[in-house]
Amino acid sequence: MIIKSIKKAITIILAFALLLALSVNALAAQDGFGNFIYSGQYVTGQFRDVRGTEWFAQYVEDAYNLGFFRGKSAGLFDPGGQLTLGEAVTLAARLRSLYYTGKADFAESIPFYTVYASYALSHGIIKSHGDYAAPVTRARFAELVYNALPPEALEAINNIPEYGVCDVVPGPSYSDAVYALYRAGILAGSDRFGTFFPESKLTRAEASAIMVRLAVPASRVAIKLPIQMPGDVIYQRSKDAVIMLETFDARGKSIRNGSGFFISDTGYAVTNLHVIQNAARAVITLSSGEVYPVRGVHAMSEEFNLVIVSIESDAGGWSFLNLADSDRIEAGSTVYVLGSPREMIGTFSDGIISNTSRDLDGDTFIQFTAPISFGSGGSPLLNALGQVIGVASSSFTYGQNLNLAVPVNFVKALEPGECITLAELFLAQ
């Protein structure tokens, strides 16, 4: 009986100890934000370029008092200055260290970011080193701070659906971070449409606001993103990514014209296969009027009348369109087509989705009413946020706005591979 009582007592003590340990761990996780201490050392007016009327003034003060920022030089904060990757990694490292330990006791190093970069690499904030002197993009910064905190530190307060941020769609490495930060009220967009501008550079003022919202949940913002944008805005944002293609035979005679659009900043573009069929070469004309040769074909589908080509230029940085999910579209939704019918570059029309899944001879199309004409083949069919939901493919000659587009999910299934010239592809057949 005594032995049983002792065993029972030990069991109770162990259970209590386990419960206490779990409670302490839970408390520690809950107290993560309590580790950010407001020092109150900021003196109003200490930065001549931070006036109290500016939108970022309070954020700069709070970021300073939380230990994230100091001045750029004596008496200056440089709110409009571009944040470098080294500074961004430093902020992410300090954010993580403070959240988990309440300290940011990093040794001094030359350059200053060296010790922070080593910490970031060892704690999964970054996967490899980069050019720390280069400006950091908004997308890269979102990834860094997202990697610095655990999921529970980014509790969602906003209902932001997939594809709800007009210029960020699922897929890129930064998309999960951006959507988590929007949902947590840390990001709110840079305009009334909630646009993120992922490839834009981040200013020190913007970084101050983000850091404060990360460290102080009470400062996070409730937002509701719009589900549509005005047509003129969609046109202005899309026109530079839409191209006209002209194809030629082996003798240099023009065969046909069509439309297309860039899907990456490296120069990959989508059009209909029939636009380049049997061509020896082709050229791309941009909205600016600049003309470039087509380098070749990187992927094609005869079944879906699709092809991915590339522009013959190593410039990079091309404007491109984001691809939505064509399985999410609804009949009656507003759509736009932007292409080059009859060689009229930049022709824009609107309409609605008539049928989301029109079956014709075993092939599935999106039926829509936005007017298209000869030469519109390959044009992007855009939703109300300017994202591509389809590729204009054909229309009924004897019908009023009975137009068809290949669902964009078929484009997303194509994987660009080795480049094959048009002559190699078609003339060798």
C-alpha positions in Angstrom: 0.0 0.0 0.0 2.9 2.4 0.9 4.6 1.6 -2.5 1.4 2.2 -4.4 0.9 5.5 -2.6 4.4 6.6 -3.4 4.0 5.7 -7.1 0.7 7.6 -7.1 2.3 10.6 -5.6 5.2 10.5 -8.0 2.8 10.2 -10.9 0.9 13.3 -9.6 4.1 15.3 -9.2 5.3 14.4 -12.7 1.9 15.3 -14.2 2.0 18.6 -12.3 5.5 19.2 -13.5 4.5 18.5 -17.1 1.5 20.7 -16.8 3.7 23.5 -15.4 6.2 23.1 -18.2 3.5 23.3 -20.8 2.0 26.3 -19.1 5.4 28.1 -19.0 6.0 27.3 -22.7 2.5 28.6 -23.6 3.1 31.7 -21.5 6.5 32.3 -23.2 4.9 32.1 -26.6 2.1 34.5 -25.6 4.7 36.8 -24.1 6.7 37.2 -27.3 5.3 40.6 -28.0 6.0 41.6 -24.5 9.6 41.4 -25.3 9.4 44.5 -27.4 10.2 47.4 -25.0 9.4 51.0 -25.8 12.4 53.0 -24.7 11.0 56.5 -25.0 14.4 57.9 -26.1 13.1 59.5 -29.3 13.1 63.3 -29.1 10.5 65.2 -31.3 12.4 67.1 -33.9 15.6 65.2 -33.7 15.3 64.3 -37.4 14.9 67.4 -39.6 13.3 65.4 -42.4 10.6 63.8 -40.2 7.9 66.4 -39.7 5.0 65.6 -37.4 2.4 66.1 -40.2 3.9 63.3 -42.3 2.1 59.9 -42.3 5.2 58.1 -41.2 6.2 60.4 -38.3 4.7 58.3 -35.6 6.0 55.1 -37.1 9.5 56.5 -37.2 9.3 57.5 -33.6 8.0 54.1 -32.5 10.5 52.1 -34.7 13.2 54.2 -33.1 12.0 53.6 -29.6 11.6 49.8 -30.3 15.2 49.6 -31.2 14.8 48.9 -34.9 16.0 52.1 -36.5 18.5 55.0 -35.9 19.2 58.0 -38.0 20.9 57.8 -41.4 23.2 60.6 -40.5 23.3 63.4 -37.9 19.8 64.9 -37.6 18.5 63.0 -40.6 16.4 59.9 -40.9 16.1 59.7 -44.7 12.5 58.5 -44.8 12.4 58.3 -48.6 15.8 56.5 -48.8 15.8 53.0 -50.2 16.4 50.2 -47.7 19.3 47.9 -48.6 19.3 44.2 -48.3 21.8 44.5 -45.5 19.5 46.8 -43.5 16.5 44.6 -44.2 18.3 41.4 -42.9 19.4 43.4 -39.9 15.8 44.4 -39.1 14.6 40.8 -39.6 17.3 39.4 -37.3 16.6 41.9 -34.6 12.9 41.2 -34.9 13.4 37.5 -34.4 15.9 37.8 -31.6 13.7 40.3 -29.6 10.6 38.2 -30.1 12.2 35.0 -28.8 14.7 36.3 -26.2 13.8 39.9 -25.4 17.4 40.8 -26.4 19.2 41.9 -29.6 22.8 41.7 -28.3 24.6 41.4 -31.6 28.4 42.1 -31.7 29.6 44.9 -33.9 31.0 43.8 -37.3 32.4 45.3 -40.4 30.3 45.7 -42.5 27.6 46.2 -39.9 25.3 43.6 -41.4 27.8 40.7 -41.3 26.8 39.4 -37.9 23.1 39.8 -38.6 23.4 38.0 -41.9 25.1 35.0 -40.2 22.3 35.0 -37.6 19.7 35.2 -40.3 21.2 32.3 -42.2 21.5 30.0 -39.2 17.9 30.7 -38.1 16.2 30.3 -41.5 15.5 33.9 -42.2 17.5 33.7 -45.4 18.7 30.7 -47.4 21.8 32.2 -48.8 23.8 35.4 -48.8 23.2 38.1 -51.4 24.2 41.6 -52.4 23.7 43.3 -49.1 24.4 46.8 -50.6 21.7 46.5 -53.2 18.2 47.9 -52.5 15.7 45.4 -51.2 12.4 44.8 -53.0 9.1 44.9 -51.1 8.6 41.2 -51.9 12.0 40.3 -50.5 11.4 42.3 -47.3 8.1 40.6 -46.8 9.8 37.2 -47.0 12.5 38.2 -44.5 10.1 39.4 -41.8 7.7 36.5 -42.4 10.5 34.0 -41.9 11.6 35.8 -38.7 8.4 35.2 -36.7 6.3 32.1 -35.9 2.8 31.7 -37.5 1.1 32.5 -34.2 2.7 35.9 -34.3 0.8 36.7 -37.5 -2.8 36.0 -36.5 -5.2 36.9 -39.3 -7.5 39.8 -38.7 -8.4 40.4 -42.3 -10.3 38.1 -44.7 -8.1 38.2 -47.8 -8.9 35.4 -50.3 -6.4 33.8 -52.6 -5.9 36.1 -55.6 -7.4 38.9 -53.6 -4.2 41.1 -53.8 -4.5 42.3 -57.4 -0.8 42.1 -58.2 0.2 39.1 -56.1 -1.0 35.6 -57.0 -0.1 32.3 -55.4 3.1 30.8 -56.9 6.0 33.1 -56.4 8.3 32.4 -53.4 7.1 35.6 -51.7 3.3 35.1 -52.1 2.7 33.1 -48.9 4.5 35.9 -46.9 2.6 38.7 -48.6 -0.8 37.1 -48.0 0.0 36.3 -44.4 1.1 39.9 -43.8 -2.0 41.3 -45.5 -4.2 39.0 -43.4 -2.4 40.0 -40.2 -2.9 43.7 -40.9 0.8 44.4 -41.3 0.5 45.2 -45.0 -2.3 47.3 -46.4 -1.2 48.0 -49.9 0.2 51.2 -51.5 -3.0 52.6 -53.0 -6.8 52.4 -52.7 -6.8 49.1 -54.6 -4.5 47.5 -52.1 -1.7 47.0 -54.7 1.5 45.6 -53.3 4.0 46.4 -56.1 6.3 43.5 -55.2 9.2 44.5 -57.3 9.3 48.1 -56.1 12.0 49.2 -53.7 11.1 49.7 -50.0 11.7 53.1 -48.3 12.9 53.5 -44.8 9.6 55.1 -43.9 7.6 52.2 -45.2 9.9 49.7 -43.4 9.4 51.6 -40.1 5.6 51.2 -40.4 5.9 47.5 -41.2 8.3 46.9 -38.2 6.0 48.6 -35.8 3.0 46.6 -36.9 5.0 43.4 -36.6 6.1 44.2 -33.1 2.9 45.8 -31.8 -0.3 44.0 -32.7 -2.4 46.9 -31.5 -1.0 48.9 -34.4 -2.1 46.5 -37.1 -4.8 47.7 -39.5 -8.1 46.2 -40.5 -8.6 46.3 -44.3 -11.0 45.1 -47.0 -9.5 44.9 -50.4 -11.7 45.8 -53.5 -12.9 43.0 -55.7 -12.6 45.1 -58.8 -10.8 48.0 -60.3 -11.9 50.6 -62.9 -11.3 49.6 -66.5 -9.0 52.6 -67.2 -6.7 51.5 -64.3 -6.6 47.9 -65.6 -5.7 49.2 -69.1 -2.9 51.4 -67.9 -1.4 48.6 -65.7 -1.7 46.0 -68.4 -0.9 47.7 -71.7 2.9 47.5 -71.5 2.7 43.7 -71.0 0.6 43.1 -74.1 2.3 42.6 -77.4 1.5 42.3 -81.1 3.2 39.4 -83.1 3.8 39.4 -86.8 5.0 36.2 -88.5 6.9 35.7 -91.8 7.6 32.8 -94.1 11.0 31.7 -95.3 11.0 34.3 -98.1 10.2 37.1 -95.6 6.6 37.5 -96.6 4.2 38.5 -93.8 1.8 35.6 -93.0 -0.4 36.9 -90.2 -0.7 39.1 -87.1 -1.8 38.2 -83.6 -1.6 39.2 -80.0 0.1 37.9 -76.9 1.3 39.0 -73.5 4.3 38.6 -71.2 4.0 36.2 -68.2 7.4 36.9 -66.7 9.9 39.8 -66.4 12.4 37.6 -68.3 10.5 37.9 -71.5 8.4 34.7 -71.8 5.2 35.5 -73.6 2.0 33.5 -74.4 0.0 33.5 -77.6 -2.1 31.1 -79.6 -0.2 28.4 -81.5 -2.1 29.3 -84.7 -0.6 32.8 -84.6 2.9 31.4 -85.2 2.0 28.3 -87.1 4.3 27.5 -90.1 6.3 30.7 -89.6 10.0 30.9 -90.3 10.4 33.9 -88.0 8.4 36.4 -86.0 8.7 39.8 -84.4 7.1 41.3 -81.3 5.9 44.9 -81.2 5.5 46.5 -77.8 2.9 49.2 -76.8 5.8 51.7 -77.1 6.3 50.8 -80.7 9.6 49.0 -80.1 10.2 45.9 -82.2 12.1 42.8 -81.2 12.6 39.4 -82.9 11.1 36.3 -81.3 13.9 34.1 -80.1 11.9 30.9 -80.3 9.4 28.5 -78.7 9.8 27.2 -75.1 6.6 25.2 -74.7 3.5 24.5 -76.8 0.2 22.6 -76.7 -1.6 21.7 -80.0 -4.5 20.5 -77.9 -5.1 23.8 -76.2 -3.8 26.1 -79.1 -1.1 27.6 -76.8 2.5 28.4 -77.1 5.1 30.1 -74.9 7.7 32.2 -76.8 10.5 34.5 -75.7 11.7 37.9 -76.8 15.2 38.1 -78.3 16.7 40.5 -75.7 18.6 40.1 -72.6 17.4 43.4 -71.1 14.9 41.8 -68.6 12.5 43.7 -66.4 9.6 43.3 -68.8 6.2 44.2 -67.7 4.1 41.1 -67.3 0.6 40.0 -66.3 -0.4 37.8 -63.3 -2.2 34.5 -64.0 -5.4 33.9 -62.0 -7.2 30.6 -61.4 -9.7 30.0 -64.2 -11.5 27.4 -62.0 -12.7 30.3 -59.8 -14.5 32.4 -62.5 -18.2 33.0 -62.4 -20.7 33.6 -65.2 -21.8 37.3 -65.4 -18.4 38.6 -64.1 -16.9 41.6 -65.9 -14.0 40.8 -68.2 -11.6 42.8 -70.5 -9.6 42.0 -73.6 -6.5 43.9 -74.5 -4.9 43.1 -77.9 -4.0 44.1 -81.4 -6.8 43.3 -83.8 -6.2 44.4 -87.3 -2.7 45.6 -86.1 -4.4 48.2 -83.9 -2.1 47.9 -80.9 -3.7 48.5 -77.5 -7.3 47.9 -78.4 -9.3 47.5 -75.2 -12.8 46.1 -74.9 -15.1 44.9 -72.1 -17.9 42.4 -71.6 -19.0 39.6 -69.3 -18.4 35.9 -69.0 -21.3 34.1 -70.8 -20.3 30.6 -69.8 -17.4 29.5 -67.6 -17.0 26.1 -69.2 -18.2 25.8 -72.8 -17.6 22.4 -74.3 -17.0 22.3 -78.0 -15.8 19.1 -79.7 -14.4 17.9 -76.4 -12.4 21.1 -75.7 -13.3 23.5 -72.9 -13.4 27.2 -73.4 -14.5 30.3 -71.5 -17.3 32.0 -73.5 -17.3 35.8 -73.2 -18.9 38.9 -74.8 -16.0 41.4 -74.9 -15.6 42.2 -78.7 -12.6 40.7 -80.5 -11.6 40.7 -84.2 -9.1 39.1 -86.5 -5.7 39.5 -84.9 -7.0 39.3 -81.3 -6.0 35.7 -81.0 -3.5 35.4 -78.1 -4.9 38.4 -76.3 -5.3 38.1 -72.5 -8.8 37.8 -71.1 -8.6 39.8 -67.8 -10.8 39.7 -64.7 -11.9 42.7 -62.7 -8.5 42.9 -60.9 -6.5 42.8 -64.1 -5.4 39.2 -63.7 -5.4 36.8 -66.7 -8.2 34.2 -66.7 -7.9 33.1 -70.3 -6.3 33.5 -73.7 -8.6 34.7 -76.5 -8.7 32.0 -79.1 -11.6 32.3 -81.5 -15.1 33.6 -82.2 -18.1 32.7 -84.3 -18.2 34.6 -87.6 -22.0 34.5 -87.6 -22.8 35.4 -84.1 -23.0 38.5 -81.9 -20.1 38.5 -79.5 -19.9 34.7 -79.2 -16.2 34.6 -78.3 -14.0 31.9 -76.8 -10.9 31.9 -74.7 -8.6 29.0 -73.5 -8.7 28.9 -69.7 -5.5 30.2 -68.2 -5.0 27.1 -66.1 -3.9 25.4 -69.3 -1.2 28.0 -69.7 -0.1 27.4 -66.1 0.3 23.7 -66.9 3.0 24.5 -69.6 6.6 24.4 -68.4 9.0 26.5 -70.4 12.0 24.4 -71.6 14.8 24.6 -74.2 14.4 27.2 -76.9 13.5 26.0 -80.4 13.5 28.5 -83.2 10.4 28.8 -85.4 12.3 27.6 -88.4 13.5 24.5 -86.6 10.0 23.8 -85.2 7.9 24.3 -88.4 10.1 24.2 -91.5 11.7 20.9 -90.5 8.3 19.2 -90.4 
